[in-house]
Amino acid sequence: MTILMIAMSEMNDDLGDDITFLEPGILIGAFTRVVKTSPSISPNLTSSRKPGSRKAA
């Protein structure tokens, strides 16, 4: 979550008020896709979690 907040903060600095035109669902979907498709991130997240769990096993 911290990574998402840092990215959003940097994006806000770049876009200014135009960031309000981005829909939350689009941002969530994009972040989810990055996490699921990144070879360095995805195995670390998915291997230590139980299906349906929001916390690490």
N, CA and C atoms as a LAMMPS dump frame, in Angstrom:
ITEM: TIMESTEP
0
ITEM: NUMBER OF ATOMS
171
ITEM: BOX BOUNDS ff ff ff
-5.0000000000000000e+02 5.0000000000000000e+02
-5.0000000000000000e+02 5.0000000000000000e+02
-5.0000000000000000e+02 5.0000000000000000e+02
ITEM: ATOMS id mol type element x y z
1 1 1 N 0.814 -1.184 0
2 1 2 C 0 0 0
3 1 3 C 0.862 1.254 0
4 2 1 N 1.98 1.196 0.697
5 2 2 C 2.879 2.338 0.74
6 2 3 C 3.394 2.69 -0.645
7 3 1 N 3.715 1.672 -1.421
8 3 2 C 4.211 1.899 -2.778
9 3 3 C 3.146 2.605 -3.608
10 4 1 N 1.912 2.177 -3.483
11 4 2 C 0.814 2.814 -4.217
12 4 3 C 0.672 4.273 -3.809
13 5 1 N 0.77 4.554 -2.538
14 5 2 C 0.626 5.926 -2.06
15 5 3 C 1.772 6.817 -2.555
16 6 1 N 2.981 6.289 -2.586
17 6 2 C 4.115 7.064 -3.107
18 6 3 C 3.912 7.34 -4.592
19 7 1 N 3.505 6.317 -5.331
20 7 2 C 3.265 6.492 -6.765
21 7 3 C 2.163 7.518 -7.007
22 8 1 N 1.105 7.457 -6.234
23 8 2 C 0.001 8.41 -6.394
24 8 3 C 0.448 9.831 -6.042
25 9 1 N 1.286 9.959 -5.038
26 9 2 C 1.792 11.272 -4.655
27 9 3 C 2.627 11.879 -5.778
28 10 1 N 3.496 11.062 -6.375
29 10 2 C 4.315 11.542 -7.486
30 10 3 C 3.444 11.889 -8.694
31 11 1 N 2.432 11.078 -8.937
32 11 2 C 1.521 11.329 -10.045
33 11 3 C 0.745 12.624 -9.805
34 12 1 N 0.356 12.86 -8.575
35 12 2 C -0.35 14.08 -8.221
36 12 3 C 0.535 15.301 -8.46
37 13 1 N 1.814 15.188 -8.129
38 13 2 C 2.746 16.289 -8.371
39 13 3 C 2.848 16.598 -9.865
40 14 1 N 2.839 15.545 -10.688
41 14 2 C 2.965 15.721 -12.138
42 14 3 C 1.676 16.24 -12.782
43 15 1 N 0.534 15.7 -12.357
44 15 2 C -0.731 16.024 -13.015
45 15 3 C -1.481 17.193 -12.379
46 16 1 N -1.219 17.461 -11.126
47 16 2 C -1.947 18.528 -10.436
48 16 3 C -3.427 18.176 -10.321
49 17 1 N -4.291 19.132 -10.579
50 17 2 C -5.732 18.932 -10.442
51 17 3 C -6.298 17.927 -11.447
52 18 1 N -5.576 17.672 -12.532
53 18 2 C -6.069 16.725 -13.538
54 18 3 C -6.151 15.294 -13.011
55 19 1 N -5.512 15.009 -11.888
56 19 2 C -5.568 13.655 -11.324
57 19 3 C -6.998 13.287 -10.927
58 20 1 N -7.83 14.279 -10.687
59 20 2 C -9.215 13.998 -10.295
60 20 3 C -10.027 13.37 -11.425
61 21 1 N -9.529 13.455 -12.655
62 21 2 C -10.234 12.854 -13.79
63 21 3 C -9.998 11.349 -13.898
64 22 1 N -9.027 10.825 -13.144
65 22 2 C -8.76 9.384 -13.16
66 22 3 C -9.74 8.684 -12.229
67 23 1 N -10.387 7.645 -12.737
68 23 2 C -11.349 6.905 -11.929
69 23 3 C -10.629 5.924 -11.009
70 24 1 N -11.079 5.781 -9.762
71 24 2 C -10.427 4.88 -8.815
72 24 3 C -10.322 3.442 -9.333
73 25 1 N -11.35 2.957 -10.005
74 25 2 C -11.318 1.591 -10.526
75 25 3 C -10.206 1.374 -11.532
76 26 1 N -9.934 2.381 -12.336
77 26 2 C -8.856 2.299 -13.318
78 26 3 C -7.51 2.217 -12.606
79 27 1 N -7.333 3.039 -11.588
80 27 2 C -6.074 3.036 -10.838
81 27 3 C -5.857 1.713 -10.105
82 28 1 N -6.909 1.199 -9.5
83 28 2 C -6.808 -0.072 -8.791
84 28 3 C -6.501 -1.199 -9.761
85 29 1 N -7.176 -1.216 -10.895
86 29 2 C -6.925 -2.242 -11.903
87 29 3 C -5.504 -2.19 -12.435
88 30 1 N -5.005 -0.991 -12.668
89 30 2 C -3.641 -0.846 -13.174
90 30 3 C -2.626 -1.325 -12.154
91 31 1 N -2.805 -0.954 -10.903
92 31 2 C -1.878 -1.39 -9.864
93 31 3 C -1.932 -2.904 -9.694
94 32 1 N -3.122 -3.471 -9.724
95 32 2 C -3.27 -4.927 -9.605
96 32 3 C -2.564 -5.639 -10.751
97 33 1 N -2.716 -5.131 -11.957
98 33 2 C -2.071 -5.744 -13.116
99 33 3 C -0.548 -5.706 -12.976
100 34 1 N -0.02 -4.592 -12.509
101 34 2 C 1.429 -4.481 -12.327
102 34 3 C 1.92 -5.514 -11.314
103 35 1 N 1.209 -5.636 -10.213
104 35 2 C 1.625 -6.588 -9.173
105 35 3 C 1.54 -8.022 -9.677
106 36 1 N 0.47 -8.356 -10.393
107 36 2 C 0.278 -9.727 -10.863
108 36 3 C 1.228 -10.112 -11.988
109 37 1 N 1.645 -9.16 -12.806
110 37 2 C 2.476 -9.491 -13.963
111 37 3 C 3.96 -9.253 -13.744
112 38 1 N 4.337 -8.639 -12.646
113 38 2 C 5.75 -8.384 -12.387
114 38 3 C 6.411 -9.656 -11.872
115 39 1 N 7.43 -10.161 -12.583
116 39 2 C 8.078 -11.397 -12.159
117 39 3 C 8.788 -11.269 -10.819
118 40 1 N 9.219 -10.082 -10.454
119 40 2 C 9.922 -9.922 -9.184
120 40 3 C 8.982 -9.714 -8.001
121 41 1 N 7.76 -9.281 -8.257
122 41 2 C 6.814 -9.016 -7.174
123 41 3 C 5.846 -10.172 -6.974
124 42 1 N 5.232 -10.629 -8.025
125 42 2 C 4.148 -11.592 -7.944
126 42 3 C 4.477 -12.875 -7.172
127 43 1 N 5.585 -13.572 -7.455
128 43 2 C 5.842 -14.817 -6.71
129 43 3 C 5.976 -14.586 -5.214
130 44 1 N 6.559 -13.469 -4.819
131 44 2 C 6.73 -13.187 -3.394
132 44 3 C 5.398 -12.951 -2.703
133 45 1 N 4.466 -12.326 -3.388
134 45 2 C 3.169 -12.055 -2.783
135 45 3 C 2.271 -13.276 -2.766
136 46 1 N 2.245 -14.004 -3.858
137 46 2 C 1.286 -15.094 -3.97
138 46 3 C 1.735 -16.369 -3.276
139 47 1 N 3.025 -16.597 -3.144
140 47 2 C 3.485 -17.854 -2.554
141 47 3 C 3.301 -17.892 -1.043
142 48 1 N 3.256 -16.749 -0.386
143 48 2 C 3.159 -16.735 1.07
144 48 3 C 1.743 -16.436 1.569
145 49 1 N 0.776 -16.427 0.669
146 49 2 C -0.597 -16.097 1.064
147 49 3 C -1.534 -17.269 0.883
148 50 1 N -2.502 -17.346 1.755
149 50 2 C -3.562 -18.328 1.624
150 50 3 C -4.611 -17.788 0.655
151 51 1 N -5.245 -18.653 -0.11
152 51 2 C -6.304 -18.16 -1.018
153 51 3 C -7.395 -17.438 -0.238
154 52 1 N -7.778 -16.276 -0.707
155 52 2 C -8.823 -15.509 -0.058
156 52 3 C -8.376 -14.71 1.148
157 53 1 N -7.111 -14.834 1.514
158 53 2 C -6.608 -14.124 2.678
159 53 3 C -6.059 -12.767 2.273
160 54 1 N -6.235 -11.773 3.145
161 54 2 C -5.679 -10.449 2.88
162 54 3 C -4.344 -10.301 3.581
163 55 1 N -3.967 -11.249 4.427
164 55 2 C -2.702 -11.167 5.144
165 55 3 C -1.826 -12.35 4.788
166 56 1 N -0.54 -12.186 4.977
167 56 2 C 0.408 -13.272 4.699
168 56 3 C 0.137 -14.442 5.619
169 57 1 N 0.445 -15.632 5.141
170 57 2 C 0.203 -16.855 5.928
171 57 3 C 1.164 -16.954 7.081
